[in-house]
Amino acid sequence: MGRVRKHHYLPQFYLRGFAAVDDGKPDHIWRIQKKKDSNHHFVNIADAAAQSDYHTVSDRAGNNDSAAVERALSTFEAEHREMLARVTTKQAPTPADGMTFAEFVALMICRTPGYKRFVCDVNTAAAMLIMDQIIQGDNLERGLAERYPPHIAKAFADGARRMVAENRLRVEVPNAAVLGGMFSVAGDPRIVNLIQGMGVTLCEAPGGTCLVVGDAPVAFYYPSRLAPGQEGVGVADTKIELTVPLSARFLARLGWDSTGWRYETATMAQVAEFNRRTVISAMDAIFGPQVSPELMAVVRSNYHLRAGNRVVEVRDPRTGRRRSLSRAVPVFPAACYSSPTI
């Protein structure tokens, strides 16, 4: 029997909370592209939010293991599924649900394609920084001269410098290293404990409305533009608010302005705002139980906006050395988006 290569970056039990139940298709979901001319497709949940070999790791001999990460995730997902079942049916939480919920949110931040790309970019930037340091001065040339004639060593060194200067040098980061970076952050007790310390408001969508989820489910919302020189925000910022769709009916709003857990009924305007944050936070796709004109209008008016973690590379104009900045860009209020460049 061949290895299973289709891996879900969002768990199937989670996606079922956004299934097209009203259409009599509890195993299907709408997938909406985050594009100007957005298309939408009705897909089986088994095929949604999935990529080939997303969790596959390889050893030094080139042997591929497609099951190890999937097995590890299945243990956590079983606990998360039971916890969400209680939360989204307004059952009394167990003593462990607070920690389980925090672990769930941390994992949903870090397991996505956007965060995977960010971790890969961080590793690539680190490798390029090391390469920059190696080729500075004559260190590289001296090292090559120990193995090659001087004129060949100089040619190799000059070629390496040109490749770096022209960004033609490509660094391949093994998937195992990227996954290790993703899940080490997701499991970091400092991150989990921060999330657990935030107050949680469980917002129930009113009849006639529904919540959607993107391929980056956790939206980081900041109530104003960033101050000059402020590179980004994180969970510890007292102004930050996290919104996490839990199903088409429930969304969790986490913030530092409250404590404990409570339920409230959202207004139609709040549901629209939550969906706007979800769309902006998404990288490529949004998933939901239906495709309404209102939702498509939100997608088409926000398709060019991006939020999330990114690596920005700059060069020191005096030395020419590379510097990488990590930015955590949140979702801003709609009024802050005066142009597609924010």
Residue frames as qw, qx, qy, qz and C-alpha x, y, z in Angstrom:
[[0.000, 0.887, 0.462, 0.000, 0.00, 0.00, 0.00],
 [0.419, 0.487, -0.016, 0.766, 1.40, 3.41, -1.03],
 [0.257, -0.294, -0.455, 0.800, 1.91, 6.24, 1.40],
 [0.065, 0.850, 0.523, 0.018, -0.84, 8.80, 1.85],
 [0.448, 0.106, 0.062, 0.885, 0.43, 12.10, 0.46],
 [0.155, -0.667, -0.316, -0.657, -2.66, 14.30, 0.90],
 [0.399, -0.277, -0.583, 0.652, -2.26, 16.23, 4.15],
 [0.125, -0.848, -0.424, -0.294, -4.70, 18.75, 5.63],
 [0.301, 0.239, -0.327, 0.863, -3.32, 21.99, 7.00],
 [0.474, -0.227, 0.255, -0.812, -6.77, 22.58, 8.54],
 [0.190, -0.012, 0.969, -0.160, -8.23, 19.47, 10.19],
 [0.243, -0.264, -0.742, -0.566, -11.27, 17.90, 8.59],
 [0.265, -0.564, -0.739, 0.257, -13.26, 17.85, 11.84],
 [0.113, -0.483, -0.157, 0.854, -12.80, 21.63, 12.00],
 [0.114, 0.080, -0.515, -0.846, -13.88, 22.18, 8.38],
 [0.181, -0.413, -0.872, -0.191, -17.06, 20.19, 9.00],
 [0.101, -0.587, -0.506, 0.625, -18.19, 23.04, 11.22],
 [0.164, 0.521, -0.162, -0.822, -18.40, 25.13, 8.04],
 [0.211, 0.116, 0.898, 0.367, -20.02, 22.46, 5.85],
 [0.345, -0.042, -0.327, -0.879, -22.98, 23.14, 3.57],
 [0.133, 0.175, 0.917, -0.333, -25.43, 21.41, 5.90],
 [0.427, 0.479, 0.312, -0.701, -28.39, 23.49, 4.70],
 [0.505, 0.468, -0.484, -0.541, -27.75, 22.24, 1.17],
 [0.965, -0.046, 0.131, -0.221, -27.93, 18.66, 2.38],
 [0.775, 0.459, -0.336, 0.274, -24.20, 18.20, 1.82],
 [0.599, -0.788, 0.143, -0.018, -22.57, 17.79, 5.25],
 [0.811, -0.208, 0.307, 0.451, -19.42, 16.43, 3.61],
 [0.505, 0.521, 0.272, 0.632, -18.98, 19.41, 1.24],
 [0.270, -0.725, -0.160, 0.613, -17.85, 23.00, 1.64],
 [0.460, 0.868, 0.122, 0.141, -17.53, 26.07, -0.56],
 [0.640, -0.300, 0.138, 0.694, -13.97, 27.10, -1.43],
 [0.258, 0.950, 0.174, -0.006, -13.64, 30.75, -2.49],
 [0.705, 0.201, -0.002, 0.680, -10.46, 32.04, -4.09],
 [0.243, -0.810, -0.131, 0.517, -8.98, 35.24, -2.70],
 [0.413, 0.078, 0.469, 0.777, -8.70, 37.00, -6.04],
 [0.191, 0.258, -0.041, -0.946, -10.09, 40.05, -7.79],
 [0.655, 0.095, -0.422, -0.620, -12.12, 37.86, -10.13],
 [0.336, -0.276, 0.830, -0.350, -12.84, 35.35, -7.41],
 [0.631, -0.009, -0.656, -0.414, -14.14, 31.92, -8.32],
 [0.521, -0.313, 0.616, -0.502, -15.81, 29.51, -5.94],
 [0.541, 0.144, -0.790, -0.249, -16.08, 25.74, -6.03],
 [0.809, -0.348, 0.163, -0.445, -18.14, 23.21, -4.12],
 [0.452, 0.450, -0.763, 0.104, -15.61, 20.64, -2.87],
 [0.843, -0.338, -0.418, 0.001, -15.54, 17.58, -0.68],
 [0.431, -0.858, 0.249, -0.125, -14.08, 18.34, 2.73],
 [0.896, -0.192, 0.282, 0.285, -11.63, 15.48, 2.16],
 [0.648, 0.408, 0.223, 0.604, -10.14, 17.60, -0.64],
 [0.033, -0.938, -0.088, -0.334, -10.35, 21.02, 1.05],
 [0.299, -0.868, 0.362, -0.164, -7.47, 22.78, 2.82],
 [0.900, -0.193, 0.352, 0.171, -5.08, 20.03, 1.76],
 [0.325, 0.803, -0.463, -0.190, -1.72, 19.89, -0.02],
 [0.951, 0.166, -0.245, 0.089, 0.34, 17.01, -1.30],
 [0.759, 0.060, -0.352, 0.544, 3.21, 16.06, 1.05],
 [0.158, -0.849, 0.044, -0.503, 2.55, 19.07, 3.29],
 [0.631, -0.668, 0.332, -0.213, 3.69, 17.08, 6.36],
 [0.965, 0.169, -0.102, 0.175, 6.13, 14.70, 4.65],
 [0.279, -0.845, 0.448, 0.086, 9.65, 14.57, 6.08],
 [0.859, 0.411, -0.292, 0.091, 12.74, 12.92, 4.62],
 [0.738, -0.584, 0.212, 0.265, 15.78, 11.40, 6.27],
 [0.104, -0.740, 0.497, 0.441, 19.35, 11.78, 5.02],
 [0.395, -0.054, 0.861, 0.315, 19.01, 8.65, 2.94],
 [0.254, 0.066, -0.457, -0.850, 16.11, 10.19, 1.05],
 [0.167, -0.353, -0.920, -0.029, 13.39, 8.03, 2.61],
 [0.277, -0.344, -0.109, -0.891, 10.05, 9.85, 2.87],
 [0.129, -0.317, -0.860, 0.379, 7.80, 9.56, 5.92],
 [0.215, -0.375, -0.348, -0.832, 4.31, 10.90, 5.28],
 [0.606, -0.512, -0.572, -0.207, 2.72, 9.56, 8.45],
 [0.510, -0.151, -0.534, 0.657, 4.85, 10.65, 11.44],
 [0.041, -0.042, 0.150, -0.987, 3.61, 14.24, 11.64],
 [0.540, -0.267, -0.438, -0.668, 0.06, 13.17, 10.83],
 [0.657, -0.314, -0.673, 0.130, 0.11, 10.69, 13.72],
 [0.322, -0.138, -0.439, 0.827, 1.41, 13.32, 16.12],
 [0.227, -0.115, -0.086, -0.963, -1.25, 15.82, 15.06],
 [0.553, -0.316, -0.652, -0.412, -4.06, 13.28, 15.37],
 [0.462, -0.320, -0.682, 0.468, -3.51, 13.06, 19.14],
 [0.047, -0.208, -0.221, 0.952, -3.96, 16.81, 19.58],
 [0.329, -0.093, -0.434, -0.833, -6.83, 16.98, 17.11],
 [0.460, -0.375, -0.801, -0.075, -8.83, 14.40, 19.05],
 [0.285, -0.442, -0.522, 0.672, -8.67, 16.62, 22.16],
 [0.051, 0.172, -0.113, -0.977, -9.44, 19.75, 20.14],
 [0.338, -0.240, -0.696, -0.587, -12.45, 18.11, 18.48],
 [0.414, -0.499, -0.742, 0.170, -13.99, 17.18, 21.84],
 [0.217, -0.394, -0.295, 0.843, -13.32, 20.64, 23.28],
 [0.143, 0.056, -0.323, -0.934, -14.85, 22.45, 20.29],
 [0.350, -0.371, -0.793, -0.332, -17.90, 20.19, 20.42],
 [0.331, -0.565, -0.612, 0.443, -18.54, 21.40, 23.97],
 [0.141, -0.340, -0.040, 0.929, -17.82, 25.05, 23.23],
 [0.196, 0.015, -0.478, -0.856, -20.02, 25.25, 20.12],
 [0.446, -0.438, -0.718, -0.307, -22.97, 23.59, 21.87],
 [0.268, -0.638, 0.184, -0.698, -22.69, 25.77, 25.00],
 [0.847, -0.329, -0.411, 0.072, -21.87, 22.88, 27.29],
 [0.479, -0.856, 0.194, 0.012, -20.08, 23.57, 30.55],
 [0.513, 0.655, -0.534, 0.150, -16.31, 23.55, 29.90],
 [0.897, -0.272, -0.264, 0.226, -14.11, 21.06, 31.68],
 [0.464, -0.817, 0.137, 0.315, -11.23, 22.28, 33.90],
 [0.603, -0.209, 0.494, 0.591, -8.80, 21.38, 31.10],
 [0.486, 0.708, 0.470, 0.203, -10.69, 23.18, 28.31],
 [0.029, -0.974, 0.074, 0.214, -8.97, 26.53, 28.91],
 [0.372, -0.565, 0.625, 0.389, -5.52, 25.10, 28.24],
 [0.566, 0.243, 0.737, 0.277, -6.79, 22.90, 25.39],
 [0.349, 0.879, 0.325, -0.015, -8.39, 25.92, 23.74],
 [0.116, -0.892, 0.321, 0.297, -5.15, 27.94, 24.03],
 [0.484, -0.273, 0.746, 0.367, -3.20, 25.05, 22.49],
 [0.528, 0.557, 0.627, 0.135, -5.77, 24.83, 19.70],
 [0.210, 0.965, 0.075, -0.136, -5.44, 28.55, 18.88],
 [0.280, -0.724, 0.530, 0.341, -1.63, 28.41, 18.94],
 [0.545, 0.006, 0.777, 0.315, -1.64, 25.43, 16.60],
 [0.456, 0.725, 0.511, 0.069, -4.11, 27.09, 14.22],
 [0.029, 0.938, -0.181, -0.293, -1.79, 30.09, 14.00],
 [0.235, -0.660, 0.657, 0.279, 1.27, 28.02, 13.15],
 [0.609, 0.044, 0.780, 0.137, 0.09, 25.10, 10.99],
 [0.540, 0.746, 0.279, -0.272, -1.07, 27.13, 7.98],
 [0.745, 0.420, 0.218, 0.471, 0.56, 27.57, 4.54],
 [0.117, 0.921, -0.047, 0.369, 1.18, 31.25, 5.22],
 [0.536, -0.766, 0.348, -0.063, 3.03, 30.56, 8.44],
 [0.898, -0.025, 0.330, 0.291, 4.91, 27.71, 6.78],
 [0.557, 0.688, 0.087, 0.458, 6.10, 30.12, 4.10],
 [0.196, -0.923, 0.192, -0.269, 7.15, 32.57, 6.82],
 [0.765, -0.516, 0.372, 0.102, 9.22, 29.95, 8.67],
 [0.826, 0.283, 0.278, 0.402, 10.83, 28.94, 5.38],
 [0.295, 0.858, -0.001, 0.420, 11.64, 32.60, 4.66],
 [0.468, -0.833, 0.275, -0.107, 13.17, 33.00, 8.13],
 [0.855, -0.228, 0.385, 0.264, 15.41, 29.97, 7.56],
 [0.669, 0.557, 0.221, 0.440, 16.36, 31.21, 4.10],
 [0.022, 0.946, -0.095, 0.309, 17.16, 34.69, 5.43],
 [0.656, -0.671, 0.341, 0.056, 19.36, 33.17, 8.15],
 [0.849, 0.066, 0.364, 0.377, 21.25, 31.10, 5.57],
 [0.465, 0.753, 0.139, 0.444, 21.72, 34.12, 3.33],
 [0.281, -0.930, 0.184, -0.147, 23.01, 36.16, 6.28],
 [0.781, -0.413, 0.401, 0.243, 25.60, 33.48, 6.99],
 [0.733, 0.399, 0.323, 0.445, 26.55, 33.47, 3.31],
 [0.141, 0.946, 0.011, 0.292, 26.90, 37.27, 3.40],
 [0.502, -0.803, 0.321, 0.012, 29.26, 36.98, 6.35],
 [0.854, -0.090, 0.401, 0.318, 31.29, 34.25, 4.65],
 [0.632, 0.536, 0.287, 0.480, 31.88, 36.19, 1.45],
 [0.090, -0.995, 0.036, -0.033, 32.77, 39.48, 3.16],
 [0.282, -0.783, 0.528, 0.171, 36.44, 40.38, 2.79],
 [0.464, 0.516, -0.689, -0.210, 38.82, 37.71, 1.58],
 [0.562, -0.269, 0.715, -0.316, 37.77, 34.85, 3.88],
 [0.873, 0.333, 0.280, -0.222, 36.03, 32.94, 1.10],
 [0.591, 0.728, -0.348, -0.011, 38.89, 33.49, -1.34],
 [0.094, -0.611, 0.756, -0.214, 41.48, 32.28, 1.17],
 [0.710, -0.077, 0.637, -0.289, 39.48, 29.17, 1.89],
 [0.841, 0.511, 0.105, -0.144, 39.09, 28.34, -1.78],
 [0.330, 0.792, -0.514, 0.024, 42.78, 28.98, -2.39],
 [0.470, -0.443, 0.748, -0.151, 43.59, 26.02, -0.15],
 [0.731, 0.184, 0.655, -0.046, 41.99, 23.73, -2.76],
 [0.634, 0.679, 0.324, 0.179, 42.27, 25.60, -6.07],
 [0.531, 0.161, 0.092, 0.827, 44.83, 27.73, -7.94],
 [0.094, -0.405, -0.287, 0.863, 44.58, 31.44, -7.01],
 [0.210, 0.090, -0.372, -0.900, 42.94, 32.56, -10.29],
 [0.409, -0.308, -0.793, -0.331, 40.26, 29.85, -9.99],
 [0.305, -0.448, -0.668, 0.510, 39.67, 30.60, -6.30],
 [0.019, 0.298, 0.073, -0.952, 39.22, 34.29, -7.14],
 [0.314, -0.074, -0.593, -0.738, 36.79, 33.47, -9.97],
 [0.399, -0.402, -0.824, 0.002, 34.70, 31.25, -7.68],
 [0.227, -0.444, -0.492, 0.714, 34.64, 33.90, -4.95],
 [0.120, 0.189, -0.170, -0.960, 33.68, 36.69, -7.39],
 [0.361, -0.203, -0.737, -0.534, 30.93, 34.50, -8.84],
 [0.352, -0.460, -0.769, 0.268, 29.53, 33.77, -5.38],
 [0.093, -0.384, -0.264, 0.880, 29.50, 37.48, -4.55],
 [0.232, 0.041, -0.424, -0.874, 27.66, 38.30, -7.77],
 [0.377, -0.321, -0.832, -0.248, 25.05, 35.60, -7.12],
 [0.275, -0.509, -0.632, 0.515, 24.35, 36.94, -3.65],
 [0.022, -0.316, -0.015, 0.948, 24.31, 40.57, -4.80],
 [0.341, 0.043, -0.507, -0.790, 21.87, 39.74, -7.63],
 [0.649, -0.040, 0.485, -0.584, 19.71, 37.46, -5.45],
 [0.713, 0.320, -0.511, -0.358, 20.43, 34.52, -7.74],
 [0.168, 0.231, -0.916, 0.283, 21.52, 32.24, -4.91],
 [0.721, -0.302, -0.269, -0.563, 18.70, 29.91, -3.86],
 [0.104, -0.298, 0.841, -0.440, 18.53, 28.17, -0.49],
 [0.672, -0.205, -0.585, -0.404, 16.44, 25.03, -0.12],
 [0.320, -0.372, 0.627, -0.606, 15.18, 24.45, 3.42],
 [0.228, -0.079, -0.967, -0.079, 14.18, 20.83, 4.20],
 [0.513, -0.488, -0.390, -0.589, 10.50, 20.37, 4.99],
 [0.701, -0.388, -0.541, 0.256, 11.42, 18.73, 8.29],
 [0.362, -0.074, -0.266, 0.890, 13.25, 21.90, 9.39],
 [0.226, -0.297, -0.203, -0.905, 10.30, 24.09, 8.40],
 [0.665, -0.456, -0.507, -0.305, 7.77, 21.86, 10.18],
 [0.627, -0.258, -0.503, 0.536, 10.02, 21.76, 13.23],
 [0.136, 0.072, -0.133, 0.979, 10.04, 25.55, 13.35],
 [0.431, -0.373, -0.366, -0.735, 6.26, 25.76, 12.91],
 [0.739, -0.436, -0.490, -0.155, 5.35, 23.29, 15.62],
 [0.540, -0.121, -0.465, 0.691, 8.02, 24.41, 18.08],
 [0.092, -0.185, 0.073, -0.976, 6.36, 27.85, 18.10],
 [0.610, -0.353, -0.423, -0.569, 2.89, 26.30, 18.35],
 [0.791, -0.360, -0.485, 0.097, 3.97, 24.31, 21.38],
 [0.319, 0.331, -0.394, 0.796, 5.98, 27.05, 23.07],
 [0.344, -0.555, -0.694, 0.304, 4.59, 27.31, 26.64],
 [0.136, -0.328, -0.137, 0.925, 5.16, 31.07, 26.64],
 [0.241, -0.058, -0.476, -0.844, 2.85, 31.51, 23.63],
 [0.427, -0.386, -0.793, -0.199, 0.24, 29.06, 24.92],
 [0.331, -0.469, -0.588, 0.571, 0.20, 30.65, 28.37],
 [0.019, 0.173, -0.058, -0.983, -0.22, 34.13, 26.87],
 [0.370, -0.190, -0.606, -0.678, -3.22, 32.97, 24.86],
 [0.447, -0.421, -0.782, 0.106, -4.69, 31.22, 27.89],
 [0.234, -0.360, -0.416, 0.802, -4.48, 34.49, 29.82],
 [0.142, -0.063, -0.295, -0.943, -6.68, 36.35, 27.34],
 [0.484, 0.261, 0.543, -0.635, -10.40, 36.77, 27.91],
 [0.061, 0.088, 0.869, 0.483, -12.62, 34.80, 25.52],
 [0.504, 0.328, 0.266, -0.753, -15.94, 35.99, 24.16],
 [0.277, 0.140, 0.905, 0.291, -17.80, 33.31, 22.21],
 [0.339, 0.345, -0.044, -0.874, -19.90, 35.15, 19.63],
 [0.443, 0.314, 0.839, 0.026, -22.91, 33.38, 18.13],
 [0.023, 0.006, -0.476, -0.879, -23.95, 34.48, 14.65],
 [0.497, 0.279, 0.409, -0.713, -27.63, 35.49, 14.39],
 [0.626, 0.373, 0.685, 0.021, -30.03, 33.69, 12.09],
 [0.526, 0.830, 0.183, -0.016, -29.63, 34.48, 8.42],
 [0.140, 0.873, -0.466, 0.014, -25.87, 35.01, 8.74],
 [0.979, -0.102, -0.014, 0.178, -22.85, 32.71, 8.78],
 [0.300, -0.814, 0.440, 0.233, -19.18, 32.90, 9.59],
 [0.852, 0.478, -0.202, 0.070, -16.46, 31.77, 7.21],
 [0.690, -0.580, 0.318, 0.293, -12.89, 30.60, 7.77],
 [0.473, 0.801, -0.348, -0.118, -9.74, 31.21, 5.78],
 [0.888, 0.190, -0.338, 0.248, -6.57, 29.24, 5.19],
 [0.312, 0.209, -0.527, 0.762, -5.15, 31.33, 8.07],
 [0.370, -0.615, -0.676, -0.166, -7.98, 30.98, 10.62],
 [0.439, -0.654, -0.353, 0.506, -6.66, 33.23, 13.38],
 [0.271, 0.772, 0.155, 0.553, -6.96, 36.95, 12.58],
 [0.461, -0.342, -0.303, 0.760, -4.81, 39.43, 14.52],
 [0.076, 0.832, 0.387, 0.389, -6.76, 42.69, 14.72],
 [0.409, -0.230, -0.242, 0.849, -5.23, 46.01, 15.75],
 [0.095, 0.806, 0.549, -0.199, -7.50, 49.04, 16.29],
 [0.109, 0.943, -0.082, -0.303, -5.21, 51.64, 14.69],
 [0.681, 0.647, -0.288, 0.185, -2.30, 52.08, 12.32],
 [0.827, -0.251, -0.178, 0.470, 1.09, 51.06, 13.64],
 [0.214, -0.929, 0.085, 0.290, 3.26, 53.81, 15.06],
 [0.508, 0.776, -0.371, 0.051, 6.30, 54.93, 13.00],
 [0.112, 0.571, -0.781, 0.227, 9.08, 52.40, 13.49],
 [0.670, -0.131, 0.611, -0.401, 6.72, 49.78, 14.92],
 [0.133, 0.307, -0.847, -0.414, 7.50, 46.65, 12.90],
 [0.525, -0.205, -0.740, -0.366, 4.50, 44.61, 14.00],
 [0.546, -0.415, 0.339, -0.644, 2.40, 43.35, 16.87],
 [0.372, 0.088, -0.923, 0.036, 2.02, 40.10, 18.75],
 [0.539, -0.498, -0.668, -0.123, -0.18, 38.32, 21.23],
 [0.474, -0.365, -0.473, 0.647, 1.35, 40.19, 24.18],
 [0.030, 0.206, 0.100, 0.973, 0.28, 43.60, 22.85],
 [0.124, 0.334, 0.711, -0.606, -2.54, 44.81, 25.10],
 [0.421, 0.422, -0.025, -0.802, -4.41, 46.31, 22.12],
 [0.216, 0.173, -0.855, -0.439, -4.43, 43.12, 20.05],
 [0.726, 0.084, 0.397, -0.555, -7.61, 41.14, 19.48],
 [0.040, -0.159, 0.933, 0.320, -7.67, 37.64, 18.02],
 [0.734, 0.186, 0.151, -0.636, -10.72, 36.35, 16.19],
 [0.064, -0.219, 0.960, 0.164, -11.02, 32.63, 15.51],
 [0.726, 0.018, -0.232, -0.647, -14.02, 31.17, 13.65],
 [0.368, -0.229, 0.870, -0.235, -14.96, 27.92, 15.39],
 [0.350, 0.375, 0.848, 0.131, -17.83, 27.03, 13.08],
 [0.061, 0.448, 0.473, 0.756, -20.26, 28.77, 10.76],
 [0.409, -0.756, -0.442, -0.257, -22.22, 29.71, 13.87],
 [0.600, -0.771, -0.054, 0.206, -19.59, 30.50, 16.54],
 [0.533, 0.618, -0.239, 0.526, -16.48, 32.66, 16.65],
 [0.660, -0.559, -0.260, 0.431, -14.08, 33.22, 19.54],
 [0.204, 0.857, -0.087, 0.465, -12.87, 36.76, 20.20],
 [0.766, -0.349, -0.276, 0.464, -9.80, 36.91, 22.45],
 [0.184, 0.781, -0.074, 0.592, -8.52, 40.09, 24.07],
 [0.444, 0.011, -0.569, 0.693, -6.85, 41.62, 27.10],
 [0.239, -0.316, 0.071, -0.915, -9.84, 43.80, 28.00],
 [0.802, -0.300, -0.019, -0.517, -11.71, 40.95, 29.71],
 [0.102, -0.371, 0.905, -0.180, -11.14, 37.73, 31.65],
 [0.514, 0.120, 0.786, -0.322, -12.72, 34.31, 31.63],
 [0.059, 0.181, 0.829, 0.526, -15.27, 32.97, 29.13],
 [0.359, 0.437, 0.467, -0.680, -18.64, 34.33, 28.16],
 [0.318, 0.383, 0.760, 0.417, -21.19, 33.95, 25.36],
 [0.206, 0.551, 0.173, -0.790, -22.91, 36.73, 23.45],
 [0.597, 0.573, 0.549, 0.116, -25.01, 37.04, 20.31],
 [0.324, -0.191, 0.311, 0.873, -23.23, 38.94, 17.58],
 [0.416, 0.673, 0.183, -0.584, -24.95, 41.54, 15.45],
 [0.786, 0.533, 0.278, 0.144, -25.12, 41.24, 11.67],
 [0.240, 0.929, -0.252, 0.126, -22.61, 44.08, 11.44],
 [0.468, -0.643, 0.606, -0.020, -20.21, 42.20, 13.73],
 [0.847, 0.120, 0.508, 0.104, -20.48, 39.05, 11.62],
 [0.598, 0.782, 0.059, 0.164, -19.62, 41.11, 8.53],
 [0.058, -0.892, 0.430, -0.123, -16.63, 42.61, 10.34],
 [0.696, -0.380, 0.609, 0.023, -15.40, 39.21, 11.53],
 [0.826, 0.383, 0.381, 0.158, -15.64, 37.87, 7.97],
 [0.348, 0.915, -0.161, 0.126, -13.69, 40.91, 6.70],
 [0.343, -0.736, 0.583, -0.042, -10.86, 40.10, 9.11],
 [0.817, -0.037, 0.573, 0.058, -10.93, 36.46, 7.99],
 [0.710, 0.670, 0.175, 0.130, -10.70, 37.42, 4.31],
 [0.150, 0.919, -0.342, 0.125, -7.77, 39.81, 4.83],
 [0.517, -0.577, 0.630, -0.053, -5.90, 37.25, 6.95],
 [0.906, 0.201, 0.373, 0.011, -6.34, 34.50, 4.35],
 [0.314, -0.455, 0.576, 0.602, -3.50, 33.82, 1.93],
 [0.082, 0.103, -0.749, -0.649, -5.34, 32.14, -0.96],
 [0.373, -0.304, -0.789, -0.381, -8.68, 30.65, 0.10],
 [0.395, -0.149, 0.425, -0.801, -11.79, 31.13, 2.21],
 [0.247, -0.158, -0.945, -0.142, -14.14, 28.30, 3.17],
 [0.348, 0.030, 0.402, -0.847, -17.80, 28.43, 4.17],
 [0.390, 0.280, 0.860, -0.174, -21.24, 26.81, 4.01],
 [0.426, 0.759, 0.492, 0.008, -22.59, 29.18, 1.35],
 [0.383, 0.027, 0.245, 0.890, -21.61, 31.84, -1.16],
 [0.083, 0.826, 0.501, -0.243, -23.61, 35.02, -0.70],
 [0.389, 0.778, 0.135, 0.475, -23.38, 38.27, -2.69],
 [0.344, -0.921, 0.126, -0.134, -22.35, 40.02, 0.53],
 [0.783, -0.428, 0.348, 0.289, -19.44, 37.64, 1.12],
 [0.712, 0.366, 0.318, 0.508, -18.24, 37.88, -2.48],
 [0.115, 0.932, 0.051, 0.341, -18.31, 41.68, -2.19],
 [0.553, -0.787, 0.268, 0.057, -16.05, 41.45, 0.88],
 [0.822, -0.087, 0.391, 0.405, -13.64, 39.15, -0.96],
 [0.559, 0.592, 0.295, 0.500, -13.46, 41.35, -4.07],
 [0.033, -0.948, 0.021, -0.315, -12.94, 44.54, -2.09],
 [0.509, -0.762, 0.398, -0.053, -10.21, 43.08, 0.15],
 [0.973, 0.183, 0.027, 0.135, -8.45, 40.52, -2.07],
 [0.540, 0.653, -0.257, 0.464, -5.32, 42.72, -2.37],
 [0.325, -0.757, 0.362, -0.436, -4.85, 43.15, 1.39],
 [0.768, 0.085, -0.604, 0.195, -2.59, 40.90, 3.42],
 [0.484, -0.728, 0.329, -0.357, -1.95, 40.26, 7.10],
 [0.986, -0.124, -0.053, 0.095, 0.31, 37.83, 8.93],
 [0.581, -0.630, 0.341, 0.386, 4.01, 37.24, 9.43],
 [0.720, 0.673, 0.013, 0.170, 6.49, 38.21, 6.77],
 [0.673, -0.383, 0.164, 0.611, 10.23, 38.64, 6.31],
 [0.341, 0.939, 0.036, 0.012, 11.43, 41.92, 4.82],
 [0.792, -0.092, 0.101, 0.596, 15.01, 42.06, 3.53],
 [0.116, 0.992, -0.044, -0.009, 16.98, 45.32, 3.50],
 [0.797, 0.179, -0.121, 0.565, 20.60, 46.15, 2.83],
 [0.390, -0.750, -0.064, 0.531, 22.79, 48.52, 4.78],
 [0.509, 0.855, 0.056, 0.084, 23.59, 51.30, 2.26],
 [0.130, -0.876, 0.464, 0.024, 27.03, 51.80, 3.81],
 [0.397, -0.426, 0.810, 0.069, 28.27, 48.21, 3.97],
 [0.543, 0.239, -0.605, -0.531, 25.95, 46.46, 1.51],
 [0.024, 0.055, -0.970, 0.234, 25.27, 43.78, 4.10],
 [0.455, -0.357, -0.649, -0.494, 21.93, 42.06, 4.18],
 [0.157, -0.046, 0.666, -0.728, 19.52, 42.52, 7.07],
 [0.331, -0.342, -0.794, -0.379, 16.25, 40.65, 7.54],
 [0.284, -0.119, 0.402, -0.862, 13.32, 42.06, 9.49],
 [0.136, -0.330, -0.932, -0.054, 10.46, 39.92, 10.73],
 [0.282, -0.088, 0.069, -0.953, 7.10, 41.71, 10.72],
 [0.046, 0.394, 0.907, -0.141, 3.77, 40.60, 12.16],
 [0.162, -0.080, -0.226, -0.957, 1.23, 42.67, 10.22],
 [0.235, 0.329, 0.801, -0.442, -2.27, 42.69, 11.74],
 [0.077, 0.617, 0.646, 0.444, -5.66, 43.45, 10.24],
 [0.076, -0.096, -0.222, 0.967, -6.55, 47.11, 10.66],
 [0.350, 0.586, 0.514, -0.520, -9.94, 48.87, 10.76],
 [0.571, 0.566, 0.521, 0.288, -11.43, 49.31, 7.31],
 [0.103, 0.991, 0.074, -0.051, -10.84, 53.08, 7.43],
 [0.457, -0.685, 0.428, 0.373, -7.06, 52.53, 7.68],
 [0.620, 0.096, 0.639, 0.444, -6.83, 50.94, 4.24],
 [0.261, 0.796, 0.023, -0.546, -6.48, 53.97, 2.01],
 [0.469, 0.635, -0.526, -0.316, -4.36, 52.12, -0.55],
 [0.975, 0.051, -0.202, -0.077, -3.37, 48.54, -1.49],
 [0.542, 0.518, -0.516, 0.413, 0.15, 49.12, -0.13],
 [0.450, -0.652, 0.359, -0.493, -0.56, 49.12, 3.61]]
